[in-house]
Amino acid sequence: MHPQPCAVLPALTEFEFAGGSKYLDELMAQIDTPQVEDVRIEYSKLDVQAPQFSKFIKHSQFRCVQVDLSTYDPEIKLNCPQVADLGQLVPMLSNVVHLSVLGEHSTDEVLLFLCLFPAVEVMDVDRKAEGYIAEVLKDIAEDMVTEVLPALELLLLDSDNNKLEQLLSMCRLSAHPVTIFNMRDEFVERLNAHWEKV
């Protein structure tokens, strides 16, 4: 049997899907979206047996991910409440350079989660996520902080929270300093300048 022809959607820049991963994979097998920039996928358990989704991500130069780790009605670019399942997406997410982390989750899996994104240069963390990220990072060895997010250059924290004080001092003292922002306007200005030089 011949494979079905692929429909090219050259003007599609946003893609939103809610449903089972089997249906997502079947849809991905039938479309080519060379200009897609914004992908929103919502489901509670990610089935990693989705080879077409992997091809879609790689083909579309998918480099920004927003993850909501909470388990209630998220509005996100990629939703996977179970971090362990997200860990199985490593080959697809290893080129992500901008990571937004929202919501609350147990600290047990956060370090694993952060290590999934070795290319992240820019990370913004909301107020709810700051606490558990700080909790995990304060327990790792000082020399490992920069190994967790080795390419990180810009970090936006949603609040003026002292919980991340240890992390911030380690970043500033390391050979790979990270610029930290507490004001979104300043962060966006610096972010725009960052993308212009890339």
Phi and psi in degrees as a GROMACS rama.xvg file:
@    title "Ramachandran Plot"
@    xaxis  label "Phi"
@    yaxis  label "Psi"
@TYPE xy
-78.385  143.667  HIS-2
-65.4532  149.194  PRO-3
-65.4233  144.252  GLN-4
-65.4421  147.371  PRO-5
-92.2131  129.604  CYS-6
-84.0166  123.016  ALA-7
-89.436  126.405  VAL-8
-116.232  79.2924  LEU-9
-68.4656  -21.1576  PRO-10
-96.0579  -6.32059  ALA-11
-72.6424  119.709  LEU-12
-113.672  -16.6259  THR-13
-127.667  139.134  GLU-14
-135.11  125.685  PHE-15
-127.518  133.285  GLU-16
-140.342  136.517  PHE-17
-134.002  121.776  ALA-18
155.146  -165.033  GLY-19
-78.1794  150.143  GLY-20
-66.6211  -26.5815  SER-21
-61.9239  -44.3768  LYS-22
-68.3949  -37.7695  TYR-23
-60.6269  -45.6428  LEU-24
-63.5328  -40.4014  ASP-25
-63.6998  -40.7316  GLU-26
-65.3949  -44.601  LEU-27
-59.3218  -32.8102  MET-28
-68.0491  -19.0215  ALA-29
-105.626  -3.58201  GLN-30
-129.524  152.487  ILE-31
-125.763  122.003  ASP-32
-125.201  77.6858  THR-33
-66.0884  -19.8321  PRO-34
-107.207  5.16153  GLN-35
-63.6248  133.677  VAL-36
-120.735  -28.2642  GLU-37
-122.353  115.673  ASP-38
-118.74  126.141  VAL-39
-122.867  121.755  ARG-40
-129.497  131.098  ILE-41
-129.722  113.224  GLU-42
-159.171  156.905  TYR-43
-83.5337  -31.5089  SER-44
-131.042  120.655  LYS-45
-85.4798  121.286  LEU-46
-90.3517  114.081  ASP-47
-76.1605  -5.18883  VAL-48
-81.5886  61.8991  GLN-49
-133.304  70.5269  ALA-50
-62.4228  -31.3529  PRO-51
-69.851  -34.2013  GLN-52
-62.8182  -41.5177  PHE-53
-59.6092  -45.0411  SER-54
-64.1529  -39.9046  LYS-55
-61.1802  -47.0584  PHE-56
-60.3845  -48.3029  ILE-57
-64.6293  -41.76  LYS-58
-68.5983  -31.7557  HIS-59
-89.2234  8.34092  SER-60
56.4112  39.9499  GLN-61
-67.675  104.708  PHE-62
-120.398  -4.99855  ARG-63
-122.364  134.636  CYS-64
-132.843  135.18  VAL-65
-116.608  121.294  GLN-66
-118.357  127.178  VAL-67
-106.559  113.669  ASP-68
-86.0395  0.394674  LEU-69
-78.2296  166.582  SER-70
-108.429  17.5609  THR-71
-125.844  130.419  TYR-72
23.6851  62.257  ASP-73
-77.9833  149.929  PRO-74
-114.32  104.866  GLU-75
-146.418  170.928  ILE-76
-87.3435  -32.8022  LYS-77
-145.058  120.59  LEU-78
-112.616  123.152  ASN-79
-149.7  93.3375  CYS-80
-60.1207  -29.7652  PRO-81
-90.3198  106.223  GLN-82
-60.5182  -34.9587  VAL-83
-59.9609  -37.9059  ALA-84
-66.6328  -40.5427  ASP-85
-60.286  -33.2204  LEU-86
-59.1014  -24.8284  GLY-87
-80.0892  -3.56778  GLN-88
-94.985  9.17377  LEU-89
-47.5824  -48.9153  VAL-90
-58.8307  -30.9998  PRO-91
-81.076  -27.8529  MET-92
-104.046  0.682607  LEU-93
-68.949  -12.7534  SER-94
-101.925  8.02808  ASN-95
-67.4442  129.118  VAL-96
-111.081  -13.6347  VAL-97
-129.672  118.446  HIS-98
-122.221  125.95  LEU-99
-109.892  128.893  SER-100
-116.347  123.645  VAL-101
-123.496  158.361  LEU-102
81.6771  178.372  GLY-103
-110.644  149.424  GLU-104
-156.534  162.946  HIS-105
-66.857  150.092  SER-106
-74.3452  -14.0572  THR-107
-58.4731  -36.8463  ASP-108
-106.048  -0.660022  GLU-109
-66.0716  -41.8261  VAL-110
-61.8781  -44.6508  LEU-111
-57.6261  -45.0625  LEU-112
-59.0937  -48.643  PHE-113
-63.8222  -34.1057  LEU-114
-69.8557  -11.8048  CYS-115
-71.253  -14.3103  LEU-116
-120.098  69.5583  PHE-117
-68.3367  -20.0906  PRO-118
-94.8857  -0.84582  ALA-119
-61.4145  122.01  VAL-120
-101.308  -27.9633  GLU-121
-129.782  129.692  VAL-122
-137.503  131.454  MET-123
-119.508  135.356  ASP-124
-122.556  126.34  VAL-125
-78.9999  169.505  ASP-126
-56.4958  -41.8312  ARG-127
-67.4631  -35.0734  LYS-128
-79.7991  -25.7685  ALA-129
-54.8336  -45.1134  GLU-130
-60.3974  -49.4887  GLY-131
-74.6529  -29.2693  TYR-132
-67.0232  -43.5864  ILE-133
-62.0896  -40.6016  ALA-134
-59.4466  -42.2886  GLU-135
-70.4976  -46.7025  VAL-136
-67.8892  -29.2411  LEU-137
-70.8494  -19.9943  LYS-138
-91.9498  -4.30602  ASP-139
-96.5484  158.667  ILE-140
-62.4006  146.612  ALA-141
-55.3484  -41.3732  GLU-142
-72.0632  -13.0341  ASP-143
-89.062  -14.1857  MET-144
-55.6154  -45.8062  VAL-145
-75.5416  -16.3782  THR-146
-76.634  -25.6633  GLU-147
-66.7979  -47.4785  VAL-148
-129.051  76.2938  LEU-149
-64.7909  -25.8499  PRO-150
-98.2027  -0.484605  ALA-151
-59.3898  127.702  LEU-152
-119.28  -38.6576  GLU-153
-124.842  133.769  LEU-154
-133.733  124.646  LEU-155
-107.299  124.251  LEU-156
-106.959  133.538  LEU-157
-73.7561  -11.2249  ASP-158
-142.162  170.455  SER-159
-92.632  71.4971  ASP-160
-102.176  128.07  ASN-161
-75.3502  -9.62815  ASN-162
-60.2159  -28.7027  LYS-163
-96.4473  10.8294  LEU-164
-57.0611  -43.3893  GLU-165
-63.8749  -45.2094  GLN-166
-58.8966  -46.2998  LEU-167
-62.5449  -42.2813  LEU-168
-66.3829  -36.9304  SER-169
-64.5786  -41.9017  MET-170
-63.2108  -42.6527  CYS-171
-68.699  -31.2449  ARG-172
-85.4544  -15.4076  LEU-173
-75.9593  168.958  SER-174
-71.9105  -11.8429  ALA-175
-121.099  79.4885  HIS-176
-67.6359  149.289  PRO-177
-116.544  133.077  VAL-178
-86.3282  125.155  THR-179
-110.203  134.862  ILE-180
-122.324  144.184  PHE-181
-113.399  -9.91981  ASN-182
-111.243  121.197  MET-183
-59.9143  -38.8403  ARG-184
-60.0679  -45.7472  ASP-185
-63.8813  -40.2086  GLU-186
-61.9314  -47.4106  PHE-187
-62.3413  -41.6252  VAL-188
-60.2407  -47.1494  GLU-189
-67.9735  -36.3356  ARG-190
-62.8483  -44.4018  LEU-191
-59.8675  -42.7281  ASN-192
-64.4944  -37.3975  ALA-193
-62.3011  -45.9011  HIS-194
-70.8262  -29.084  TRP-195
-64.6114  -34.9514  GLU-196
-82.7623  -13.0754  LYS-197
